[in-house]
């Protein structure tokens, strides 16, 4: 699934996004607000996070999207903990 606005594109993450996500989550002012993020982040923890997205989607527990601007990953928008009919909407930029 891909969602496009005039300025932003939301698309599934790819493993090629690891460096961009690592750079963003290496900023404590971003990561301090994330309830499930490792600190400090590592390439391995980010790879595991991104690699698990498809399984979460297929299980119906979460949907996560890379937020991109001009083709560059600038954050994440997600809906998680949805297996019980409720969920949490979150984002980080």
OpenMM code with the backbone's topology and positions (N, CA, C; nanometers):
from openmm import Vec3, app, unit

residues = "UNK UNK UNK UNK UNK UNK UNK UNK UNK UNK UNK UNK UNK UNK UNK UNK UNK UNK UNK UNK UNK UNK UNK UNK UNK UNK UNK UNK UNK UNK UNK UNK UNK UNK UNK UNK UNK UNK UNK UNK UNK UNK UNK UNK UNK UNK UNK UNK UNK UNK UNK UNK UNK UNK UNK UNK UNK UNK UNK UNK UNK UNK UNK UNK UNK UNK UNK UNK UNK UNK UNK UNK UNK UNK UNK UNK UNK UNK UNK UNK UNK UNK UNK UNK UNK UNK UNK UNK UNK UNK UNK UNK UNK".split()
positions = [
    Vec3(0.0837, -0.1173, 0.0000),
    Vec3(0.0000, 0.0000, 0.0000),
    Vec3(0.0885, 0.1241, 0.0000),
    Vec3(0.0463, 0.2233, -0.0727),
    Vec3(0.1197, 0.3485, -0.0839),
    Vec3(0.0175, 0.4622, -0.0798),
    Vec3(0.0410, 0.5608, 0.0039),
    Vec3(-0.0459, 0.6776, 0.0141),
    Vec3(0.0327, 0.8012, -0.0265),
    Vec3(-0.0235, 0.8800, -0.1158),
    Vec3(0.0467, 0.9990, -0.1628),
    Vec3(-0.0352, 1.1239, -0.1371),
    Vec3(0.0321, 1.2276, -0.0872),
    Vec3(-0.0279, 1.3592, -0.0749),
    Vec3(0.0509, 1.4518, -0.1662),
    Vec3(0.0138, 1.5759, -0.1659),
    Vec3(0.0855, 1.6723, -0.2496),
    Vec3(0.2329, 1.6812, -0.2115),
    Vec3(0.2627, 1.6654, -0.0822),
    Vec3(0.3992, 1.6838, -0.0343),
    Vec3(0.4681, 1.5562, 0.0126),
    Vec3(0.3917, 1.4604, 0.0665),
    Vec3(0.4514, 1.3430, 0.1289),
    Vec3(0.4019, 1.2140, 0.0647),
    Vec3(0.4823, 1.1098, 0.0793),
    Vec3(0.4430, 0.9746, 0.0393),
    Vec3(0.4608, 0.8848, 0.1606),
    Vec3(0.3601, 0.8036, 0.1894),
    Vec3(0.3698, 0.7002, 0.2919),
    Vec3(0.3752, 0.5679, 0.2183),
    Vec3(0.4781, 0.4909, 0.2451),
    Vec3(0.4996, 0.3635, 0.1769),
    Vec3(0.5576, 0.2645, 0.2750),
    Vec3(0.5539, 0.1347, 0.2408),
    Vec3(0.6191, 0.0374, 0.3288),
    Vec3(0.7688, 0.0682, 0.3409),
    Vec3(0.8240, 0.0350, 0.4554),
    Vec3(0.9684, 0.0469, 0.4733),
    Vec3(1.0400, -0.0605, 0.3929),
    Vec3(1.1643, -0.0323, 0.3570),
    Vec3(1.2537, -0.1280, 0.2917),
    Vec3(1.3799, -0.1380, 0.3767),
    Vec3(1.4500, -0.2494, 0.3668),
    Vec3(1.5749, -0.2617, 0.4434),
    Vec3(1.6770, -0.1563, 0.4015),
    Vec3(1.6636, -0.1031, 0.2816),
    Vec3(1.7529, 0.0050, 0.2378),
    Vec3(1.7304, 0.1332, 0.3184),
    Vec3(1.6205, 0.1394, 0.3948),
    Vec3(1.5904, 0.2568, 0.4776),
    Vec3(1.6626, 0.2543, 0.6121),
    Vec3(1.7336, 0.1463, 0.6428),
    Vec3(1.8004, 0.1338, 0.7732),
    Vec3(1.8874, 0.2557, 0.8046),
    Vec3(1.9767, 0.3017, 0.7146),
    Vec3(2.0613, 0.4169, 0.7508),
    Vec3(1.9810, 0.5429, 0.7849),
    Vec3(1.8746, 0.5698, 0.7111),
    Vec3(1.7937, 0.6895, 0.7385),
    Vec3(1.7224, 0.6769, 0.8721),
    Vec3(1.6641, 0.5606, 0.8997),
    Vec3(1.5938, 0.5397, 1.0270),
    Vec3(1.6928, 0.5453, 1.1428),
    Vec3(1.8089, 0.4858, 1.1256),
    Vec3(1.9121, 0.4911, 1.2299),
    Vec3(1.9520, 0.6354, 1.2589),
    Vec3(1.9690, 0.7161, 1.1554),
    Vec3(2.0064, 0.8571, 1.1749),
    Vec3(1.8978, 0.9329, 1.2506),
    Vec3(1.7720, 0.9104, 1.2144),
    Vec3(1.6616, 0.9800, 1.2809),
    Vec3(1.6513, 0.9355, 1.4266),
    Vec3(1.6548, 0.8044, 1.4513),
    Vec3(1.6391, 0.7553, 1.5881),
    Vec3(1.7647, 0.7756, 1.6725),
    Vec3(1.8748, 0.8155, 1.6130),
    Vec3(1.9946, 0.8488, 1.6897),
    Vec3(1.9823, 0.9865, 1.7541),
    Vec3(1.8775, 1.0597, 1.7179),
    Vec3(1.8487, 1.1898, 1.7781),
    Vec3(1.7623, 1.1652, 1.9018),
    Vec3(1.8192, 1.1879, 2.0202),
    Vec3(1.7480, 1.1596, 2.1443),
    Vec3(1.6159, 1.2368, 2.1523),
    Vec3(1.6084, 1.3563, 2.0941),
    Vec3(1.4840, 1.4331, 2.1002),
    Vec3(1.3711, 1.3647, 2.0244),
    Vec3(1.4025, 1.2740, 1.9329),
    Vec3(1.3020, 1.1922, 1.8639),
    Vec3(1.2743, 1.0661, 1.9457),
    Vec3(1.3785, 0.9924, 1.9766),
    Vec3(1.3636, 0.8595, 2.0361),
    Vec3(1.3100, 0.8634, 2.1784),
    Vec3(1.3336, 0.9687, 2.2519),
    Vec3(1.2830, 0.9751, 2.3908),
    Vec3(1.1314, 0.9672, 2.3973),
    Vec3(1.0648, 0.9970, 2.2870),
    Vec3(0.9188, 0.9927, 2.2832),
    Vec3(0.8632, 0.8610, 2.2295),
    Vec3(0.9491, 0.7675, 2.1954),
    Vec3(0.9055, 0.6398, 2.1385),
    Vec3(0.9051, 0.5343, 2.2473),
    Vec3(0.7920, 0.4699, 2.2676),
    Vec3(0.7787, 0.3758, 2.3785),
    Vec3(0.8487, 0.2431, 2.3542),
    Vec3(0.8736, 0.2041, 2.2289),
    Vec3(0.9317, 0.0728, 2.2019),
    Vec3(1.0709, 0.0782, 2.1383),
    Vec3(1.1303, 0.1942, 2.1265),
    Vec3(1.2590, 0.2064, 2.0575),
    Vec3(1.3756, 0.1788, 2.1520),
    Vec3(1.4776, 0.1114, 2.0991),
    Vec3(1.6008, 0.0887, 2.1746),
    Vec3(1.6818, 0.2177, 2.1816),
    Vec3(1.7524, 0.2355, 2.2918),
    Vec3(1.8465, 0.3472, 2.3022),
    Vec3(1.9764, 0.2967, 2.3598),
    Vec3(2.0860, 0.3242, 2.2994),
    Vec3(2.0955, 0.3879, 2.1683),
    Vec3(2.0584, 0.2881, 2.0589),
    Vec3(2.0060, 0.3379, 1.9478),
    Vec3(1.9700, 0.2467, 1.8398),
    Vec3(2.0956, 0.1920, 1.7724),
    Vec3(2.0827, 0.0732, 1.7167),
    Vec3(2.1928, 0.0135, 1.6409),
    Vec3(2.1404, -0.0257, 1.5036),
    Vec3(2.2294, -0.0479, 1.4141),
    Vec3(2.1888, -0.0941, 1.2809),
    Vec3(2.1117, -0.2249, 1.2926),
    Vec3(2.1525, -0.3117, 1.3823),
    Vec3(2.0854, -0.4401, 1.4023),
    Vec3(1.9446, -0.4242, 1.4577),
    Vec3(1.9260, -0.3339, 1.5546),
    Vec3(1.7916, -0.3151, 1.6111),
    Vec3(1.6973, -0.2511, 1.5088),
    Vec3(1.7491, -0.1612, 1.4283),
    Vec3(1.6663, -0.0976, 1.3247),
    Vec3(1.6328, -0.1994, 1.2160),
    Vec3(1.7293, -0.2812, 1.1771),
    Vec3(1.7039, -0.3853, 1.0765),
    Vec3(1.5961, -0.4811, 1.1257),
    Vec3(1.6042, -0.5233, 1.2513),
    Vec3(1.5039, -0.6140, 1.3070),
    Vec3(1.3664, -0.5479, 1.3108),
    Vec3(1.3601, -0.4206, 1.3471),
    Vec3(1.2341, -0.3465, 1.3503),
    Vec3(1.1709, -0.3443, 1.2115),
    Vec3(1.2486, -0.3060, 1.1108),
    Vec3(1.1946, -0.2974, 0.9748),
    Vec3(1.1598, -0.4350, 0.9190),
    Vec3(1.2407, -0.5343, 0.9480),
    Vec3(1.2171, -0.6695, 0.8953),
    Vec3(1.0898, -0.7314, 0.9514),
    Vec3(1.0447, -0.6861, 1.0666),
    Vec3(0.9253, -0.7423, 1.1275),
    Vec3(0.7938, -0.6823, 1.0797),
    Vec3(0.7994, -0.5767, 1.0012),
    Vec3(0.6772, -0.5076, 0.9602),
    Vec3(0.5813, -0.5937, 0.8792),
    Vec3(0.6316, -0.6703, 0.7851),
    Vec3(0.5435, -0.7507, 0.7007),
    Vec3(0.4715, -0.8570, 0.7828),
    Vec3(0.5401, -0.9195, 0.8758),
    Vec3(0.4763, -1.0198, 0.9617),
    Vec3(0.3672, -0.9559, 1.0479),
    Vec3(0.3920, -0.8357, 1.0986),
    Vec3(0.2912, -0.7648, 1.1770),
    Vec3(0.1680, -0.7340, 1.0906),
    Vec3(0.1932, -0.6906, 0.9677),
    Vec3(0.0826, -0.6590, 0.8777),
    Vec3(-0.0001, -0.7833, 0.8489),
    Vec3(0.0686, -0.8925, 0.8169),
    Vec3(-0.0021, -1.0168, 0.7853),
    Vec3(-0.0788, -1.0715, 0.9060),
    Vec3(-0.0250, -1.0515, 1.0251),
    Vec3(-0.0917, -1.0976, 1.1474),
    Vec3(-0.2062, -1.0048, 1.1888),
    Vec3(-0.2115, -0.8873, 1.1265),
    Vec3(-0.3156, -0.7914, 1.1618),
    Vec3(-0.2912, -0.7192, 1.2918),
    Vec3(-0.1632, -0.7093, 1.3319),
    Vec3(-0.1316, -0.6431, 1.4587),
    Vec3(-0.0789, -0.5014, 1.4415),
    Vec3(-0.0280, -0.4668, 1.3219),
    Vec3(0.0260, -0.3325, 1.3002),
    Vec3(0.0399, -0.3037, 1.1517),
    Vec3(0.0339, -0.1761, 1.1205),
    Vec3(0.0636, -0.1262, 0.9860),
    Vec3(0.1598, -0.0095, 1.0044),
    Vec3(0.2762, -0.0187, 0.9413),
    Vec3(0.3789, 0.0843, 0.9574),
    Vec3(0.4207, 0.1359, 0.8204),
    Vec3(0.4376, 0.2665, 0.8105),
    Vec3(0.4716, 0.3295, 0.6835),
    Vec3(0.5899, 0.4230, 0.7000),
    Vec3(0.6801, 0.4209, 0.6036),
    Vec3(0.7851, 0.5216, 0.5957),
    Vec3(0.7203, 0.6497, 0.5457),
    Vec3(0.7490, 0.7601, 0.6113),
    Vec3(0.7044, 0.8912, 0.5645),
    Vec3(0.8204, 0.9480, 0.4846),
    Vec3(0.7966, 0.9765, 0.3568),
    Vec3(0.9034, 1.0269, 0.2713),
    Vec3(0.8661, 1.1618, 0.2121),
    Vec3(0.9673, 1.2414, 0.1924),
    Vec3(0.9519, 1.3711, 0.1264),
    Vec3(1.0615, 1.3795, 0.0214),
    Vec3(1.0237, 1.4038, -0.1004),
    Vec3(1.1186, 1.4094, -0.2124),
    Vec3(1.2027, 1.2817, -0.2190),
    Vec3(1.1404, 1.1671, -0.1887),
    Vec3(1.2083, 1.0381, -0.1953),
    Vec3(1.2943, 1.0034, -0.0752),
    Vec3(1.3035, 1.0928, 0.0226),
    Vec3(1.3892, 1.0716, 0.1401),
    Vec3(1.3038, 1.0366, 0.2622),
    Vec3(1.3429, 0.9329, 0.3357),
    Vec3(1.2707, 0.8955, 0.4576),
    Vec3(1.2922, 1.0033, 0.5628),
    Vec3(1.1786, 1.0553, 0.6140),
    Vec3(1.1869, 1.1577, 0.7191),
    Vec3(1.1168, 1.1127, 0.8466),
    Vec3(1.0562, 0.9920, 0.8451),
    Vec3(0.9907, 0.9450, 0.9651),
    Vec3(0.9053, 0.8229, 0.9422),
    Vec3(0.8132, 0.8006, 1.0353),
    Vec3(0.7274, 0.6819, 1.0355),
    Vec3(0.5884, 0.7214, 1.0825),
    Vec3(0.4879, 0.6601, 1.0224),
    Vec3(0.3500, 0.6712, 1.0711),
    Vec3(0.3003, 0.5289, 1.0874),
    Vec3(0.2395, 0.4992, 1.2010),
    Vec3(0.1952, 0.3610, 1.2206),
    Vec3(0.0683, 0.3511, 1.3042),
    Vec3(0.0061, 0.2387, 1.2881),
    Vec3(-0.1086, 0.1989, 1.3676),
    Vec3(-0.0713, 0.0634, 1.4230),
    Vec3(-0.0594, 0.0529, 1.5551),
    Vec3(-0.0187, -0.0756, 1.6119),
    Vec3(-0.1093, -0.1167, 1.7268),
    Vec3(-0.0837, -0.2362, 1.7774),
    Vec3(-0.1650, -0.2986, 1.8824),
    Vec3(-0.3119, -0.3043, 1.8402),
    Vec3(-0.3358, -0.3438, 1.7147),
    Vec3(-0.4719, -0.3429, 1.6607),
    Vec3(-0.5384, -0.4798, 1.6611),
    Vec3(-0.4718, -0.5820, 1.7097),
    Vec3(-0.5283, -0.7169, 1.7059),
    Vec3(-0.6586, -0.7279, 1.7848),
    Vec3(-0.6768, -0.6497, 1.8889),
    Vec3(-0.7964, -0.6595, 1.9723),
    Vec3(-0.9091, -0.5669, 1.9311),
    Vec3(-0.9015, -0.5085, 1.8124),
    Vec3(-1.0077, -0.4203, 1.7665),
    Vec3(-0.9852, -0.2739, 1.8021),
    Vec3(-0.8821, -0.2448, 1.8772),
    Vec3(-0.8429, -0.1081, 1.9095),
    Vec3(-0.7014, -0.0903, 1.8572),
    Vec3(-0.6475, 0.0255, 1.8710),
    Vec3(-0.5099, 0.0451, 1.8284),
    Vec3(-0.4567, 0.1793, 1.8730),
    Vec3(-0.3301, 0.1993, 1.8443),
    Vec3(-0.2652, 0.3256, 1.8730),
    Vec3(-0.2078, 0.3815, 1.7440),
    Vec3(-0.2364, 0.5065, 1.7176),
    Vec3(-0.1818, 0.5770, 1.6027),
    Vec3(-0.0606, 0.6533, 1.6514),
    Vec3(0.0492, 0.6367, 1.5830),
    Vec3(0.1706, 0.7056, 1.6236),
    Vec3(0.2498, 0.7529, 1.5035),
    Vec3(0.3433, 0.8409, 1.5300),
    Vec3(0.4335, 0.8892, 1.4248),
    Vec3(0.5578, 0.9453, 1.4887),
    Vec3(0.6616, 0.9503, 1.4117),
    Vec3(0.7835, 1.0213, 1.4504),
    Vec3(0.8478, 1.0769, 1.3247),
    Vec3(0.9052, 1.1955, 1.3385),
    Vec3(0.9674, 1.2636, 1.2249),
    Vec3(1.1039, 1.3143, 1.2651),
] * unit.nanometer
topology = app.Topology()
chain = topology.addChain("A")
for resn in residues:
    res = topology.addResidue(resn, chain)
    for name in ("N", "CA", "C"):
        topology.addAtom(name, app.Element.getBySymbol(name[0]), res)
